[in-house]
Each structure stands twice: as structure tokens, then as C-alpha cells.
Amino acid sequence: MALAKAKELVSSNPVVVFSKSYCPFCVTVKQLLTQLGATFKAIELDNESDGAQIQSALAEWTGQRTVPNVFIGGNHIDTKALNKQGKLVPLLTEAGAIAKSSSS
């Protein structure tokens, strides 16, 4: 059930951040996405009744148990690495989470 729920959330949203409300790394990633003007869905696993099951399902699916666990355009990504490489904004734009600027 939890894996199906996680996959449904990922497939129905351009950007999903599986997070915990008290996690400083999660806060940083959500702030970064907000600063970039990206729309995203944050799932606070510590506030979800099945949060532990979803976290275990994500570990099975992605090999990553820790949060933040971020998906853009259905793909599991490393937010910090992509941002450092300058690839995060193009990926967010491609996924439709950031509006393309008309001034290009």
C-alpha cells in the first residue's frame, strides 16, 4: 500500500519532497525550491499516519532511506548535487514546476 501511495504521489506531481518537518536538510531543500519559484508537494512523513511505511517503501524503491527524498518529473534526484551542477532549474522547468521565462 505504501509503495503504491508513494508512486501515485510521484506520478501525479511534477515535484515531490518526502520530508520530515523537523529535519534541517529537508527545510533547506524546501527553501531552495521555494526560492527558485518551484511548485512542489511536500509529504511530511512524521505527520502522515503511514509515514514510517512510506519511508520504508521509498528505501526499497530508491535505495535511499533518509529524507529529504526528492522526485522531479518522476525521477529520484540528488537536489544538492544537481543544484551545484546548475542542472536543478532546467530539470524543474522541464517538469513544469517552474514557469519558463518569456524574456529569453
N, C-alpha and C positions, 0 to 999 in steps of 0.2 A: 504493500500500500504506500509506504513512504517513498519508495523509489519512483513509483508511478506519479505520485504527487509532485515530487521534485522535477521529474521530466516534463510534466504538464506545465508547471510554472515556467521552466526554462523555454519551452517551445512557444508559450503564449505571451512572452515579454521579451523585448529586444535586449534588455539588460536586467539580470537578476543578481543580487548580492545576498548570499546566505551569510548571516551575521549573528552576532550576539550583542545585545545593547550595551554591555559593559566592556566590550573588547576594544582597546585603544587602536589596534590595527584596523578594525572594522570601521571605527569612527573616521580614521584618516582616509580610507578608501571612499567612504560615502561623501566626505567633504570634498575630495578630489573630483569625484563625479559631478557633484553639485557645482563646484567652481567651473568645471568645463561646460556646464549647461546641459548635462545629460539627464534624460529622464530614465529612471531605473526603479525596479521594485526591490525593496529590502525585505527580507524574511528574517525576523529576529527569532532565532531558534530557541533562545531562552524564554520567549514569550509564547511559543507555539506549544500546544498540548502534546504534539508528536515530534517536537524539536529534536529530541535525542535519536529517535528513529530516523528522521530525515538526515541528521548528521551522519549516522552510520551508513545510510543508503548512499549519501554523497561520497563517503570514503570508499565504498565498494565501486561506485561508478567512476570516480575520478582519480582514486588513489590518494586523495588529499582529505584528511580528517579535520584539519584545522580550519578556522574561519579567519578572515573572510574567504569565502569560496565564491568566485565571481564567474558569471557566464555572460558573454556578449554574442548576440546572433546565434545562440545555441551552442557556442563553443566555450569550453572551460579555459580561462586565461589567467595569466600572472599579471595582475594590474600594475604593480610597481615596475616590473621589468619592461613591459610594453610602454609605459609612460616614459621611462628613461630613454628608450629607443626611439621615442617620438611616434610610436605606432598606435597609441591608445585613441587619440582623437580621430584618426582616419577609420579605425575599427568601429568606434561609436557612431560616426557619421554614416558609415556603410550599413550599420544595423538599424539606422533610423532613430537613434537615441539623441542625436544632436542634429538640429536643422542645418542643412547646407547653407552657407552664406551666399547671398546673391551678388556680393560685391567682388567675386573672383574673376 
